């Protein structure tokens, strides 16, 4: 079936049986370019007809495999950088992702990213991802690009492993995504691209999101 025909059907996703929606979307994902699909997902993420972006990310995270969960977290880290550790989500990441020693070295290692950040957060974060990211003292600049499944990031940025990602709950991911969006709005487009490369996660977003994705992709075809 042609892409235009698939999109035409998915425009009515809200009134279609879920099994048919999933089947049509699987066909669409196999035919469409990832950047086109990513543009559609971004439309759904930004729309006021769908739940807030952090809720949708949490929904995808809850259905993702551990490797995909790691990829989502790594995409956020690549987009926002170690600044994500400076608030509530940083506390979540530090507490949940384990503890291998204290955070005393983090304040020194990340001095260029806020001086006393590590000292102020040391008592709460207890190691884990914070300790991993402590090696990023000289990191600066804009977002990097993570691989579709949490692949290597430019500049030697450490990665969250699937084992670590499995310890994060969907509710915690919602808070992480909310903080990331506040600090770096471009994270929405980054995670849209990730979702396009892992289209099975998009299917959990529901009929409204699917119709919005189809509408945006149809507009792209007509350009």
N, C-alpha and C positions, 0 to 999 in steps of 0.2 A: 504494500500500500504506500502511496506517495506521502511525503511529509505533509503536504498541504491537506490531504485527506485526513491524516491522523490528527493534525491540529484542529481541523474542523470538528471532529468528533469530541476531542478533549475540551473544547469550549463548553460542552454540555456535561462536563465531568460530574457536576453536582447531582445530576438526574440519572446518571448511569450506575449500574451495579459495580461495586468495587472491583470485582474480578475483571470486568471489561476495561475499567480504567487502568488497572495494572497491566493488562495485556497490551493495550494501545500505547501506554507510556513506555513499556519495554521495547516495543517496535520503534517508537520515536527516538528513544535514547540510542538505539542501535544505528539509526540513520542520520541523526542530526549532528552537526559539529558541536563539540563541547562548549565553545565560546558562545554559540547561539543558545544552547540550553542554559548556560550560566547566566546569560542576560535575562532569561525568563525567570530563573530562580531568584535573581536579585529583585525583579519586579514584585514577586510574591513576598519576599522579605521586607520590602519597603512599603507595601500596601497597607492602607488602614482597614482593608477588608479581611485581613488575616491577623492572627495573634501577633503580639510583639516579637521582634526578632529573637530576643533571648529565649522566649518560650518555644519558638520553632527550632532553634538550635538544640535546646534541651530535648525536644521530641525526637529529632534525628539521632542525637547522641544515645538516647535510651534504646534505639533499635540497632545501633551500630555494633559491629564486631570490635573486639579489643584493638585490633590493628587500625581500624577506621577511627576509633575513639582517639587513639594516639595521633593519627593524622589530623584530626580536628583541633586538638590541643596544640600540636606543633604549628598548625596554620595560624592560630591565634598568637602564639609566641613569635612567629616570624613576622606577623603584621604589626604587633604592638611592641614587641621587644621586652626586655626585662622590666620595663616600667609597669607591666601588669602585676608585678610583685608588690607594688607600693600600696595596695589597698586591700579591701576585704577578700577579693578573689585570690590575691597573693597568699593571704593567710590560709585559705582553703587549700591551695596547691601545696603549700609547705607542710601543712598538718597531715593531709591525706596521702601525699606521695611518699611518706616514710620519714625516717630520721637516721641519718648516718653522721652523727657528730653534731656539734653545735653550729650556730650561725655566726660565730665570732668573726670568722674570716670574710663573711659576706660584706660587712661594712667596709673593709679594706679593699676587697676585690672589686667592689662596685662603686668605689668612691667617685668615679667620674659620672655616675648616674644618680647622684643625689647625696653624696657625702655620708651622712649618718643614717641612711635608710636601713642598712643592715643592722646597726645597733638598735634602732627603734623597733625593729621587727623580730629581733633575734629570739626573744622570749617566746613568741607565739609560733614561729615557723619550724623550729627544730630540725632543720635539714631538708631532706627530700629534694624537691625540685629547686628550692631556693639555693641549696648547696651546689647543685649541678650548675645553676646559672651564675653562681659566684665567680666562675671563671671568665665571665664576660665583662670584666672591668673596663676594657677599652671600647666596648661596642657603642656605636653611634650611627646615626643616619636613619634612613627610611626603612619601610618594610621589606623583608626578603620573601622569597617564594619557597614554600614547603612542597615536598613531593606529594603526589596524590594520596599516598598511604603513609604519610609521615616520613618521607625520604629525607636525604641529607639537605641541610640548609646552607646557603652561602655564608661565608665568613666563619665557619666552624661553630655555628650556634648549636648547643647541645639539644638533644631531643628527648621528649617523653617517650618511654617505652610502652608497648601494649600492656605489660604487667602493671606499670604505674597507672596508666589510663583506666584500667579496669577498676581501680580503687575510687575513681571519681563518680559520684552519682549524677543522674540527670538534673536533680535540683541544684547541685553544686555547679554543674556546667552552666545552668541558667545564670547564676550569679557571675561566673567567669565571663560569659558572653556579654552580659550587661555592662560590666566594667570595661571590657575590651571595646565595646561599641562607643562608650563614653570617651575613652581615651583616644581611640583611632576609628572614626566612622568608616574608613575604608575597609575595615575588617569584614563588613557585610559583603562587599564584592569578593574579597578573598575566600570567604566561606561559600559564596555562591559558586565560585569556580571549583572548589573542592567537591561540592555537592554534584556538580555537573560531571565530574570525573568518577563519582560514586553514585550513579543515578538511582540505585535501589533505595538509597536513603530518602530521596525526594518523594517517593510514593507514600511515605507515612504522613505527609503534610496535609492530605485531605483534598476534597474536591474543589474547594474554593481556590486553594493555592494552585492546583493543577490547571484550572480554567484560566487563571491569571498568567501562568507560565505559557500556556498555549496562545493566549491573546498577544502577549509580547513577542513570541516567536513568529506569529503570523504577521505582525507589523514588520518585523525584520525581513521576512520573505518578500513583502510587498515593496520594500524600499527600492 
